[in-house]
């Protein structure tokens, strides 16, 4: 079909509002225009849901993934697509009340719906084959946070420390903290001001404290930190003065009441709140993830939407820039989440997306039936407006105000009176499209949706629809956890024992530790790992691990010896354009007694040379050093063992796309690699189609200009023929009358014959002009068909690049194993002595690095 064009969405056909007539001209919307975002407004019954489902269906066919927030439940209809269009396909999903109102059995109503959809699709040039294409090109999933009716969602990852730098992204990180804290406090019924509320200030400081240290948070850890803050001051006051302990305990109890409720358990299990996993399946197939939140309370909805939007922003920041559409973020009803006056937690991340997402190829689509609820000042970045039938004159004026703001921002003039007239004349499924990328607004009627628009589904239907769907593994899983590729360089292994738990009788003597490090050979490097976890944080972690309140008896910073190797592996294959470097830092227990050092069991650290310290922390003590570690020759042999281990056991198995000349990166998942390939292919496809279109546009323009001239000439000749006919009739009539009156009829007859010859000649010229017009029309049709054929071939070629992958393994050469530092590392641990609730004494070592 001529509407199957990659990068162009078939949304309907142009509509003449004045004549109330649908025109035979397709409305093809450029997908890249969505990177400047879109707004869709229309009252109930305007066809707004059908239009937006059309838009999402087109995005899916174009392999553009989407995150869809569905507060009402209408967007779940995207999963109701039936290629065979059989009545039995529709039967489980019909509304029995609709059948009863029509006086039909449920089977009869299902048959009627199947016929309605088959006829409706046929009227718009679609069929079951296009529905099959829709289902083949994209995956659709329904997620139900706080419920197991669909695929449950775990919110734990939303409190994890983002992989962003505090040096460059501090402002954005604080915005994210502000939104998360506001949403969390809203969940417990507190509307807290970020500047004046002590609850908001305390929680924000706790988030920043843990995230700056790279520590993930969860609610139990946050509750313990509220009771025993790891920070001493808030502003110029100490914590207890600013927020007394008794009041902090009350706040902790309110948050604890959330996680103590049995219903909250469903928030902690399911698919991790990881955006990459919502945009593609593990095999890299584009996914439309629908977040059904109709069952949640207002506070729970606000909490989840805020968390999700913040996760999207963090993911977006890790993507390279692009001018092509990478993904869509769609919200079906924005009411309450983006108001013009109030400032709910969801508003700031939504504003951030509208302002910054364009640079990353992420399009935001917002819909509402209440135009007065939208902050139009925040929507000046929305370049596309779909406007349907509105309920009141006030709604129309509000929409026109928004369009005026957008046009003013774009430096364009707005014909407010003309737009007002058009909006007032809109009927059902007829929309005004105002796109800043086009010359003028147009009106169009939406095409028939391929999905069955049944309306919101029941919880029972949701459960049936998502039966068999399971949460994906985390998208951050390394490639060696997928069947298609693996990464074997150097893998994390079991850590050395860092915790020793021993019940001690009261009054037991303390072990003897040295207060200074032992003297070592000058040939052995000696370094200290940094203390990244404070004593109070270690105590909180211990209390959380023990599962109850403990009484801390004492804390001491203890350095434990280990062997540390830091360096870089270089994987090179110039013939295949592979040039990857991977840093490593391996920590192993030193040999001692019968224990041998085995690098297979070494612990992989996230540390660089610049993080190491040259001296110990004050008042720290040192564990005993095995005698064998002080011998320089033995230590040198350990370094050689590490080099051999890395040389023989390190390799990177990469996925490779020969057509796109791209290799997966070490540590990149198959899902991430395929998503990156899709974006590369989309960008190159768009560039190539632009070149093809530009090449044909010149030819088409010349033919269309010539056609317009020929049509004008045809119209002139047609008028000339009509005039000649009238002259001939008049002349013949005069001759006949002259014969009866006795006038000289031969002259009149001659004149009549001349008029007839001129009329015949004009008719011949008219036929020639008509043939010229028809020939030009055929030339234009052929050229347009040639253009579409070339575009389709381009689309198919780039689509094939996404499946043609191969594996390739790269191993380092001897000289590519570079050990920058090999030495004795003193690893800091907190030695915590405590009593549990039964009064028993314990001592544990907790990593502080």
N, C-alpha and C positions, 0 to 999 in steps of 0.2 A: 504494500500500500504506500501511497505517496506521503503518508504521515509518519512512517517509520524512519525517522531521521535521528541519528545519534546527536545528543546535545540540544535537541529541539523537542519540547513537550507539546503533544497534541491535546489541547484543552477544550476544543470545540470549534464552532464556526461563527463568523461575524454575523451580527444581527442588526437589521435596520429597525430601530425603535419607532421612528415616525410611521413607517409602513407596517409595523408589527409583522416583520417577515424575516425568516432566516435566510442568509445568503449562502451561496455555494462556494464559500472561500474559507479555507481552514485558518484557525488561529493557532499558529505554532510559536510557542514561547521559548526564547533562548534561555537555556538552563543557566548560563553564566550570569544572567541578570539577577538570579537569586542570591548571588554573593553580596548584593547590596540589600538583601532582605526584602520581605514582603509582608503585607498586612491584608487580612481578609475580613470584611465586616458585612453583616447582613442579618436580618431578623430571622426568627424561626420560620421555616417554610420557604426561605429565599433560595435554597439549593446550595447553601454555603458548604455543608458537609460533603455533598457530592462533588463540588468543585475541588475541595482540598483532597479528597480521596483520589480524584483524577490526577491531581498534581503529584501525589505520592506514588501512584501507580506508574506514571511516566518516569519519575525519578528511579524507581526500582528497575524498570526496563532499561534505563540508561546506566544501570549499575551504580547509582549514587546511594550510599547508605543513609539511614535516617534514625534519629532518636525522636520518638513521638510521645509527648506527654498528654495523657487522655483523661481529663477530670470527669467526663460524663460517660464514657464508655462507647461512644460512636465509632471511634477509630479501630476498634477490634474487628469491625466488618472487613478490614483489609485481608483477614484470613479466610473470609467466606468467598472464595473464588473457585468456580467449578468449570473446568475446561469442557466437560461433556454436556453440561447444561441439562442434566436429567432431573426430573421431579424428585427422585429419591435423594439427590444431592441437597436439594433445598429443604426437604421435609424436616430434618432435625432442627432447623434454625428459624423456621417461620414463627410468627407471633400467633398463637391460637386465638387470641381475642380478635385479630384482624379477620381470621377465617370465619369466626362466628358472626361478626358484623356483616360480612358479605353473604351469609347464609350458605357457606360451603363447608364440606368436610375438610379436615386438615390435609388429607391426600389430594383432594380437589384443589385446595388453595395452593399447595405446593406445585401442582401441575400448572396452575395459572401463572404463578410466579416464574417458573422455568420458561414458559412460553413468552411472558412479558420481557424477560431478560434476553431471550434469543432474538426476539423482534427488535427490541431497543438497541441491542448491539449491532444488528444487521443494518438498521437505519443509519448508524454512524460509521459504517464500513468496518465493523469489528466482528470477531467471531471467537469461537472456543479456542482456536489456534493462538490468538493473541493472549488469551487468558493463560494458556499453557506456557507461552513465552514469558509472561509475568512471573509465573511460579518457578520457571527454570532459572531465571536470571537473579533472583533475590530470595533470601530466607526471611520469613516473618515469624516473630516471636512475641508472646505476651508475657510481661512481667508484672507481678502483683506484690509490691512491697507491703510487708505487714500481713500477708496472707499467702496460703498455699493453693489458692484457687487456680492461679497460673504458675509461672516459674517464680519462686520466691527470690528476693534480693537481699543480700547481706550489706548492711550499711557500715560494717566495721572499717572497710578501707577508706571511707570518707573522712575518718579521723587520722589516717596515716600521714606521716610527714611527706609533703609534696616533694617531688624531685626537681625543685627550683632553687635558685641561688638567692640567699638573703642579700648578697652584694648588689645584684642587678634587679631582683624582683620583689624587694621588700614591700613596696606599696601594694602590689597585687596580693602578696601573701597576707598582709594585714587586712585587706578587703575580704579575703576569703575567710580569715579568722573571724572578722566581725559578722559576716553572714552566718557562719556555722554557729557561733555563740548565740546570736539573736534567734536563730531557728531552734536551737536547743532550749533556750530559756522560754521561748514561745510554747514549746512542747509541754513544759511544766506549768504553763499559765502565767508567766512573767513577761510583761511588755517592758523590756529594759532599754533605757537610753545608753548607747555605747559610750557616751562621755560622762554621764552623771551616775549611772547605776553601778554600785559597788560590785554587784553580782557579775555584771558584764565585764567590768574592768578586771576583776580577779580571774575569771575564766579566760579572758583574752590573753592576759599575761602568762597563765599556765600553758595555754596552747603555744604561745611564742617561745616560752622556755624550752618545752620539749621538742618542738619542731626545729629550733635553732641547733639543737644537739643531734638532729637526725633521728629522734626517737618517735615511734608511732604512739598514738594515743588510742584508748578505748574508754568506754564509760566507767568500768570498774577502776581503772587506773586514774581517771579523772576524779572520781569520787574520793579516792584515797588522797590525791594531791590537794583537794579542797580542804580536807581535814588537817593534813600535814604538808603545807605548801613547801616546795623545794626552793622558793624565793623568799628573801628576808624582808624586802621593802616593796611598797607600792607608792611611787612618788617619793616624798620625803618621810613618810610614816612607815613604821614597821607594820607587818601584815596584821598582827593582833590588834593594833590600834585602829588601823583602817577598817578591818573586818574582823571583829572579835570571834574567838573560837566557837562560842555557843551559836552565834549566827551562821558561821560557816557550816557547822554541823547540821543546822536546819536546812541549808541549801543542799548539802550532800544527801540528806534524807529525801528531799523532794526529787532529786535526780535518781536516787536509788529506788524510789517507788516505781519509776518507769521500768527499770530492768527487772524489778522483783515481780512485776505483773506477768502472769503466764502468757498473755497475749503478745508480749514484747519479744518472746522467744523467736517468733517467726521473722523478726527484723534482723536477726543475727545469723541466719542460715540461708543459703541459696547462692545465686551467682554474685560474685564480688562486684562492687560498684566500680567497675573498670570500664572506661569508655571504649577502649579498643575491642573488648569482648562484646559490646552492644552494637558495634558497627560492622562486624564481620564474624562469620563462623570460624572455628579453628582452622578450617581448610582455606579460608580467605574469601568465601562467598559473601557478597554484600548482604547486609542484614538490616531490616527495618524492625527496630525494637520498640514495642508499644508498652508504655508504662501506664497500666490501668490503676487509677487512684480514686475511683468513685466511691470505694468502700471506706476510705479514710476520713477521719474527722478533719475539720479545717486546720487545726494546729498540726496534725500529722502530715497533711498535704503540704503545708508551707515548709515544714521541716524537710520532707523528702525532696521537694522541688528545689529548694535552696542547695541541699547537698549535691544533687545531681548536676545542677548548673555549675556549681563550683568545680566539680570533677571534670566537666566538659571544658571549662576554661583552662584548667591545668593540662589536660590532654592537648588542647589546641595549641598551647604555648610550646609544646615539644615538636610540632609539625613544621616543616619548611613552608615558606610562602608560595602561593600559587595564584594564578588568575582564573583557573578552572574550578568548577564546583566540586569540592571534596566530600562534603557531607551536609545533611540538613538537620536542623533542630526545629521541631514543629511542636507548637502548643495549641491544643484544640480550643480551649476557652481560657483567655487570659484574665478574666474577671477576678479581681482581688489580688492578683500577683504583680500588676504593673499599673497601679493607680496614679492619677495625676497629682494628688496632694500627699497622701500618706506615704510612708517609707518602710514597707514590709521587708523582711530579710531577703526575699527573692528579687527585689527591685535592682539592687546594686549589681549582682552578677548578670542580670538580664541587660542592663545598660552596658556593662563591659562587653558582652557578646555583640550587641548592636554596634558598638563603636570599633571593636577590634577584630571581629571574626572575619571580616571581608578579606583582610590580608592573608588569612590562612585558608581561604576557599570554603569557609563554613557559612552556609546560609541559614538565616533565622526566619521562620514563618509563624506569625501570630494571628490568631483569629478571635473574634468576639462578636456577640450580638448586641452588646451594650457599648456603643462608641464613646459615651461619656466616661467610661471607666478607663480609657487609655490615656497614658501620659504622652501627648502628641509632641511635646518638646523632646522627649526621649526617642521619638520615632522619626526624627529628621534624617536618620540614616537609612530609612526604609525607602527603597527606590521604586517598589512596585506596590500598587494598591488595587485590590479586587473589591469592588463595591457592589453589593447586591441590594435588594429591596429593603428599605429601612422602615422602622415602625412609626417614628414621629418626625415632625419638622425639626425638632431640636436635635435629633440624631443626625439629620442631614446637615444642619449647620455645623455641628461638631466635626463631622467628617470633612466638610469643606474647609474648616479652619485647619485641620491636619494637613490636607493637601496643599493649602496655601503655604504652610510652614515648610513642607518638603520642597515645593517649587521655589520658594524664596531662597532656601539653602542651596538649591541647584542653580540659582541665578536665572530662572525661567519665569515667564509671565504666565499667570493662570487666568483663564476665562471662567470666572466663577459663575456668571449667569448661565453660560452654556452648560457647564457641568451640573449646575443645579437643575436645569431643565431635563437633562439626560437621566439623572438619578431619580427624579420624580416619575419618569416614564418606565422604569425598569419593572419587568414582570418576573415570574418564577423561573429560575435557572438562567436568567439573563443578568449579566454583570457588566459593569463599566471597568475597563482596565486602564489604569493610569500608570504608565511606565516611563521613568525619566530617561530610559535608554532609547525610547521611540519618539517619533516626531509629534504625535498627537494621541490623545486618548481614543479608545475604540470600545464598542459594545459587542458582546458575543454571548452566545448560548452554549452552556457547558455540554460536552459530549456525555454519552451514556457510560456510567461507571461499570468497569468489569467486575468489581466486587459487589456482592449482594448487599444492598443497603437495608438491612433488616432493622437497624436501630440498636440501642444498647442491649448487650447480652446479659443474661442472668448469671449468677455465680456458678450454678450447675452447668450451664452451657460453656462458660469459660473453662471450667475444669475438664469438660469433655473435649473442647477444642484444643487444649494444650496437653492432652493426655499423651504421654510418651516423651514430651520435651523435658530435658534435664539441664540443670545449670552446667555451663561450660567450665573447663579447667581455667584457672587464671591465665589471662593473656600474657602475663610476664613469665610463664614457664619457659625454660630454655629450649632451644631447638632439639636437644637430645631427648626431650620428653614427647616428641611427636614422631610418627613413623617415617616422615618424609626426609628428615635431615637431623643431623646431630652435631653437637659441639663438645669436644672432648678435652679441650685445653684449659689449663689445669683445673680440675673440678674441685668444688668444696668437698671436704671430707669430714669425718667425725672429729669433733674438737677434742682437745685434751681436757681432762677433768678440771673444771673450773669451780666446782662446788663440792665441798666436803661437809657432809652432815653427820654430826656425831653428838649423841646425847652425853652431856657431861654432868657429873655430880656437882652440886653447889660447892663452891670453894676450891674447885680443881685448879691446879697450877697452870699458868699460861705457858705455851711453848716458848722456847728461847729463840728470838729472832735477832739478827744483826741490825744495828742501827746505821750501818754504812755498807756499801757494796764491797765485795771481796776484790783484792788486787788481781788483775789479769795480765796476761802477756800483752805487750803493746801491739802485737800483730793481730789481736782479736778485737774487732770493733765492738763497742758496748753502747747500746742506745736504750732509751726509755719510751715506751708507748705512752701517748697522752692520756690523761684522765678525762674521759668524756662523760662519765656518770658520777654525779656527786653523791655524797654519803646519804643525804636525805632521800634522793631518788632511788638509791639502792635499797634503802629501808622500805620505801613504798612498794618496790617490785617484790621484795621478799614477803611483805605482808600480804600482797595480792596472791603470791604463789602459795603461801601457807594456807590462805583462805580464811583468815580471821585476824583479829587484833592480837598483836604481840607486844611484849615489853622489851624494848631494846636495853640491853645491859652495857654494851660497849661497841665501838666501831674503831677500826684501825686500818690504815692503808698499807697493804702488804704487796711488795713486789716479788713476783714469782719468775724464775728464769725460764727462758725458752730460746729456741734457735729461729732466727728470722732471715728469710731471703726475699729481697725485693728486686724487681727488674722488669724486663720487657721481652716479649716474644714477638718476632717479626715473621709474618707469613707472606711470602712473596712468590708470585707466579706471573712473570711479566708477559708471557705469551697469552695469558687469559686476563690480563689487566687486574690481577689480584695484588693488593698491597695493603695489608691489614697489620696493625700493631695492637698488641694486647698487654696491658700491664698486669703484673702479678705481685702478690705479697703473701707468702706462705709462712705460717707459724707452726712449729713442731716442738713436741716435748723433747728435751735434751736426753741423750742416752745416759743411762746410769744403772749400775748393777747388771742384772740380766736383761734389762730393757734396751732394745735397739731403737735407733731413730728410723722411722719409716715415713717417707715423704707421702706415701699413699694416704696416710691418716692425718696429714697436715691440715691446719685450719686456714681457709682463705680469708684474708682481711681486706677491708676497703680502706686502705691507707696509702699515703704517698710519702716520699722522703722528707718533704717539707713539714709533715705532721709530727715527725719524731723529735724527741727531746734529748738534750745532752746531759741533763741532770735530773735527779729525782725530786719529787715533791717534798716539802718540809715535813718533818715528823713522821716520815714513812719508815717502815722496817723492811728487812730483806729476808727471803727464804734461803735455805741452804743451797749451795751450788754443787752439782755433781763434780767429783774430782776429774773425771775424764774431760770435762768441758774446758779445763784450763790448759790443755795441751795443744799447742799450735798445730803440729802435724795432723793430729786427729781432727781438729776443727777444719783444716784445709781439705781433708778427705771428705768431710760432710758436705762442703761446698761442691766438690766434684760429684758427689752422689746426687745432689740437687740438680746439677747441670745435666747429668745422664738421665735422671728421671724426667725432666722437662723435654729433653730431646726425643726420648723414646715414647713418651706418653702424651705429648701435646699434638693436637691437630685440630683443624677447623674444617668441618664438612659443611660446605656452603650450598645453598640453592642458587641455581644460575639460570637466568633468562638470556639465551643467546640473541634473540631478536632485539630486546631492549638493552642488551649489553650491561646487565645489572647483576650483581651478586648480593646475596644476603650478608648482613653484617654479623660478626661473632656476637652471640647472645640475642640476636633478633629472632622472634618467633616466626613460624611459618605464616601465621595470620598477619603479623605486622609486615612481613616481606611482601605477601600477596597484596595487601592494601597499598603498600608503596608502589608496587608494579601497576596496580590499577590506576593510581594517580598519575604515574609517569605516562602510561598509555593514553589516559584521558587527555592530558596536556598536549601530547604529541598529536593525538587524533584531532583535537580542536585546532591546533596550528595548521595541520594538513588540510582540514576541511575549510578553514578560513582561506587558505591559498587557492584551493579548488573553487570555492564560491567566488572569490575575487576575480579569478580567471574567467569564469563563466558570466559573472555579473556584467562585464563590459560587452560581451557578445549579446547577452539577453537585452541589455539596455539599448543597444543599437537596433536590434530587431524590433523591440517594443516601440521605439521612436518611429521607425519606419512604418510599423503597423498603424500607429496613430495617424501618420500622414496619409497612409493608404485608406484608412477608415474615413478620414475627413474627405478624401477625394471620392470615395465610394458614396458617401452621403450626398456630396455635391452632384455627382452624376445621377444618383437616384432621383434627386430633386429635378435635375435637368430632364430626365426621361419623362417624369410626370408632367412637367411643363410642356414638353414636346407633344405628348399625347393630347393634352388639352388643346394646343394650337392646331394639331391635325384634325381633331374632331370639329373645331370651329370652322376651319378652312373647308372641310368636306361639306359641312352644313351650309356654308355660304354658297358653294357651287350648286348644290341641289336647289336651293331657294332661287338662285339666279336663273336657272334653267326654266323654272316655272314663270319667272317674271319677264323673260325674254331678254335678259342681259347677255353680254358676251361671256359665255360660260367657259370658253376654251382657256381664257386667261385664269379664271378662277380654278379650273381643273388642274392647270399647270402648277399653280401655287399650292394646291392641295397635295399634288404628287411630290413637290419639293419638300413640303412639310413632312410627308410620310418617309421620304428618304432620310431626312435629318433625324427623325424619331428613331428609325431603324438603326442608324449609325450610333446615336446616343445609347440605344439599348445594347448594341454590341459592345460599346465602350464600358457600359455598366457591367456587363457580364465579365469582361476582361478585368475590371477593377475588383469585382467580387472574387474572381479566381485568384488575383494577386493577394487579396486579404486572406483567403483560405489557405493559400500557400504559406504566407507568413505565419499564420496561426499554427500550421503544421510544423513549420521550422522551429517555432518557439516551443511547442510541445515536445518535439524530438530533442531539442537542446536541453530542455528542462529534464526530460527523462534521462538523457545522457549524464546530466549533472547528478541526478539522484542515484543513478547506477554507479557512478564513480565514488560518490559519498558512501553508498552502501558497501562497496568493495573495500573502501578505507576502513569503515566500521568493522567489517568481518575480519580484516587483516589484523587490526589492533586487538580485537577480541581474542583472536587465536593466540596472541602472544601471552595471554594470561594462563594458559594451560600447558604451554610448552616449557616445562622446567626440567632441569637435570641436576644431579648432585655432583659436587666436585670437592675432593679432599686436598687440603694444603697442609704440609708439614714443615716445620722450621728446619733450616740448615743448622749445622753446629754453630756457625758464627752468628746465627740469628737468635741464639739463646744468650741474652745479655743479663748478667746479674750485677746490679748497681750497688747493692749492699748485701753483705752476708755477715752476720755477727750474732752476738748474744743480746737478746732483747729482754728487758725487765718489764714484765706485764703487770699493770696495777690491778689489784683486787681489793674489794672491801671485805675485811674479816669482821663479820657481824656476830656478836654474841647476844642471844635473846632468850626469853622464856615464853613458852606458849601458854595457852589458856589453862592447861593442866598444871602449870608451874615447872615443867621440865625444861632444863637448860639445853641450848643447842648453839653450835657455832657453824656458820656457813661462809664460804668464799663466793663472792659475787663479782663477776667481771666488771671492771670500771673503764675498760678501753673500748 
